[in-house]
Amino acid sequence: MNIKILALMLLAFCAQPVWSQTPPASTAAPDSVALTTRLALRDLWVEHVFWIRNYAIANQAADKQQAKVAADQVVDNATKIANSIAPLYGQPAADQLLKLLAGHWGAVKHYSDATVAKDSKGKQAAVADLTSNAKAIAAFLAKANPNLPEATLVAMLGAHGGHHVAQIDELAAHDYAGEARTWHMMRGHILALADALAAALVKQFPDKF
């Protein structure tokens, strides 16, 4: 199945955006804010895939309590990311990004739930939702930052979505060796994606970095 999806999250680190944190003059380096932003983005993206993986594991084990904890963390992570862009792009843009991220999570959750239910049509519908949402997020990010080509975003995020789907399928099949390989690729891809986003931000807002 040719899976193209999304999963783009723009920036930040926590409620306090990293680019507004000015280090002491005695320790500041010319690239310190840019580096801090890059590392913060990496943390957020890794948290995204970590908590979705935890949800899939708990969901397949019928552990509703742990599944809820993981789902809440996914939402909290997305909310922090969305709110963090407000200083650069405004609160309406942050609200729009949160809706798009919620759509991404909803589609991945749907795929996980359909896998547990052995609902092949539900899985197909979830992939269709992921594909549509990926295009919407790519368009949003490309419009916000001209250094992020829309076609490139769709391709990069297609790989990210494919990792989610492959991981869920491998966990369901108890193919742990396969899932370990997927996790390795997923984590490396997420870090590369975070770095690309950080570089685009530095280029668009050089005065902030």
RANORMO-V86543 format. One record per residue. PHI is phi in whole degrees, 0 to 359 (none if undefined). OMEGA is omega in degrees with one decimal (999 if undefined). D_CENTER is the distance of its C-alpha to the mean C-alpha in Angstrom with 1 decimal. Layout:
phi = [PHI	PHI]
omega = [OMEGA	OMEGA]
d_center = [D_CENTER	D_CENTER]
//
This chain:
phi = [none	275	253	239	212	243	143	252	232	279	208	91	223	201	301	270	297	293	285	265	268	265	288	304	302	290	244	289	244	305	255	295	292	297	293	299	296	300	293	295	297	300	300	295	294	294	299	303	287	298	286	292	299	298	297	300	296	294	297	289	271	60	266	296	295	290	298	293	301	297	298	298	291	299	294	299	299	295	295	297	297	298	294	290	274	305	299	265	244	97	295	301	293	298	296	294	297	299	297	292	294	297	295	297	298	299	290	294	298	300	296	297	296	293	295	298	279	55	255	294	292	295	295	296	295	296	296	298	295	298	296	297	294	299	296	293	291	300	295	298	292	295	290	288	226	294	274	242	300	300	297	294	298	300	294	296	284	300	296	298	296	299	295	304	295	298	297	298	296	292	296	295	273	59	268	287	294	295	293	296	293	296	299	299	292	299	295	298	292	297	295	295	294	299	296	295	294	298	297	294	294	299	291	284	235	299	290	273	241]
omega = [179.5	-173.3	174.0	179.6	-175.1	166.6	-179.1	176.2	-168.4	-171.1	169.2	-162.4	175.6	-178.3	177.3	-176.6	-173.1	-176.0	178.4	-178.7	-177.4	-179.2	178.1	-176.5	-176.3	-177.0	-175.1	173.3	-176.8	-176.5	-172.3	-179.6	178.3	179.9	178.7	178.6	179.0	-179.3	178.6	177.5	178.0	179.7	-177.2	-179.9	178.4	176.2	178.9	-177.5	179.2	-175.6	175.0	175.6	178.5	177.8	-178.0	179.7	-179.6	-179.7	-179.9	177.0	-178.0	176.9	-173.9	-178.7	179.6	177.6	178.8	178.0	-179.2	-179.9	178.1	178.9	175.8	-179.6	179.1	178.5	-179.9	179.7	177.6	179.6	-178.4	-178.1	-176.3	-178.7	-177.3	180.0	-179.7	-172.2	-180.0	-178.0	176.8	177.8	178.0	178.9	179.1	178.6	178.8	178.0	179.5	178.0	176.3	177.1	177.7	179.7	179.6	-179.9	178.4	178.5	178.7	179.5	178.3	-179.6	-179.8	177.5	178.2	-178.8	-176.5	-177.6	-175.8	178.5	177.3	177.7	178.7	178.7	179.3	178.3	177.6	178.1	178.0	-179.1	179.5	-179.7	179.0	179.4	-179.7	179.5	178.0	179.4	179.9	-177.2	179.7	177.9	-179.2	-175.6	-177.5	178.0	178.5	-179.5	-174.7	-178.6	178.5	178.9	-179.7	-179.6	-179.1	-177.4	173.2	178.1	179.3	178.8	177.2	177.3	177.5	-176.3	-179.9	-178.9	179.7	179.1	-178.9	176.3	-179.8	-179.5	-176.3	177.3	-172.7	175.5	177.3	179.7	177.6	177.3	178.9	179.3	179.1	178.6	-178.5	-178.7	178.5	-179.7	179.9	178.9	178.1	179.1	177.9	179.3	178.9	178.8	179.5	179.8	179.2	178.3	179.7	-179.6	-178.2	-176.5	-177.5	179.9	-179.8	-174.9	999]
d_center = [21.7	19.9	16.3	14.4	11.2	8.1	4.5	4.9	4.8	8.3	10.1	12.1	13.0	14.6	16.8	18.9	17.3	18.0	19.8	22.4	23.4	26.4	27.6	31.4	33.4	34.9	31.7	29.6	28.9	28.3	24.8	23.9	21.7	19.8	19.4	18.4	15.6	14.4	14.6	13.0	9.8	10.1	10.7	7.8	5.2	8.1	8.5	5.4	7.1	10.3	10.7	9.9	12.4	14.7	14.7	15.7	18.4	19.8	19.8	21.7	24.0	24.8	24.0	23.3	23.4	20.8	18.6	18.8	18.0	14.8	13.9	15.0	12.8	9.6	11.1	12.3	9.1	7.8	11.4	11.7	9.1	10.9	14.3	14.0	14.3	17.5	19.8	19.0	18.5	20.1	19.4	19.6	16.7	14.7	15.9	15.0	11.4	11.3	13.1	10.8	7.7	10.5	11.5	8.5	9.0	12.6	12.8	11.3	13.6	16.3	16.2	16.5	19.3	21.0	21.0	22.8	25.2	25.8	25.3	24.9	25.0	22.3	20.0	21.0	20.3	16.8	16.2	17.8	15.7	12.5	14.4	15.6	12.4	10.9	14.1	14.0	10.7	12.1	15.4	14.2	12.7	15.7	18.1	16.9	17.1	19.7	18.6	15.6	17.5	16.3	17.5	15.7	12.3	13.2	14.3	11.5	8.9	11.8	11.8	8.3	9.4	12.7	11.7	10.6	14.0	16.0	15.1	16.1	19.2	20.2	20.0	22.1	24.5	24.8	24.1	22.9	23.8	21.7	18.7	19.3	19.2	16.0	14.3	15.9	14.6	11.0	11.1	13.0	10.9	7.8	10.5	12.0	9.2	8.9	12.7	13.0	11.4	13.6	16.6	16.3	16.4	19.4	21.1	20.8	21.8	24.2	26.1	23.3	23.0]
//
